[in-house]
Amino acid sequence: MVQRGRRAVYEPAAIASEKPTPTNETEYRRKVRMFEHCWLITLRGSMLRRLPPGYLAAILSHRVLRYASGVLHLVLLGTSIALAVDGWPYQAVLAGQVALIVAAAAGQPVARYYTLVSWATAQALVNYLRRGVPAVWDPAATR
């Protein structure tokens, strides 16, 4: 829309809803499928072409960083492990990351959901790089 010269506008009265998935695992599979398409659009498509600077900044900060969140979390974890010997700030960041992982593994709902959705972005990137994006999907497989 913006690439064709139209304006994107904020509508405060807009309402959207969607039916939730029954489990976090189902949501994870749905997110992986969705993010495979996001990676396609981002890496090979034209999502970032011909955008005004302000809108480009918004797209980069909102979408691209969200798509890359799983990879960024893995980079942060790796650097936190490597830097933990250099002082307490790095140890504190690593402790926070480990606490999130432990909480997710223990089934704490918010931590589990956040971890699964973040991991879905990384899994989707791996899937996209390995095999591309499937042309069709089986809705029954996501239930």
WORATA-V787659 format. One record per helix or strand. SS is the DSSP state (@ for helix, = for strand). FROM is the first residue (numbers start at 1). LEN is the number of residues. If there is no record, write none. Layout:
SS/FROM/LEN, SS/FROM/LEN
This chain:
@/2/3, @/24/20, @/53/15, @/69/18, @/88/18, @/109/23, @/139/4
